């Protein structure tokens, strides 16, 4: 099986982290290709960033259409996810979508932990969109961050361990999500220091994507109206063209 993983920001060091985590989670025989957004921002933090990241994510997916059996949007907040599900003919998952559902199966209530509180409004919107807000025990977030997003996992590892423990001990979380593409791969490193399951959204999305390909293999292309989309990348405009 061929799996495309799209980092919705433009930071190559984050893409490299996501790639390692995705390949570690993939089953033998799954070929993983991880790419950065072709344009946009170095880190997706706010609702405005999320909106900008949607077309960039779609452009990356559309540019490689026909080259993958499933795709993962590796940005917590899942920019462009609903559009991708509608326009593409293969399963597409977001890492927050996958993490929320995985955590809700690992415990009755789950916590969400990340490296900066600036992300919280976007994460809350995404949680509500996926319909699992009632299962969330709460958010534990770090202070403002302005460094290299490719290094934040190591730089704030101790803080993140403390936040995970607070989520368990004070909020009653029975599973904890490490939220954010820049934190990909950190969960297995610190898992023995947190007394409940830790969920890595990238790993969860990769494994669920593999399952969905088996459950719902690609069929005939979805019917599309031939519509002229102007001002966007040609790859995105092609998604609106009749097959």
WOMO-V890779 format. One record per helix or strand of 2 or more residues. SS is the DSSP state (@ for helix, = for strand). FROM is the first residue (numbers start at 1). TO is the last residue. Records with the same first field share a line. If there is no record, write none. Layout:
SS: FROM-TO  FROM-TO
This chain:
=: 2-7  31-36  70-73  91-94  110-114  136-141  175-178  197-200
@: 12-25  47-63  81-87  95-106  117-129  133-135  152-155  157-171  181-183  187-193  201-215  234-239
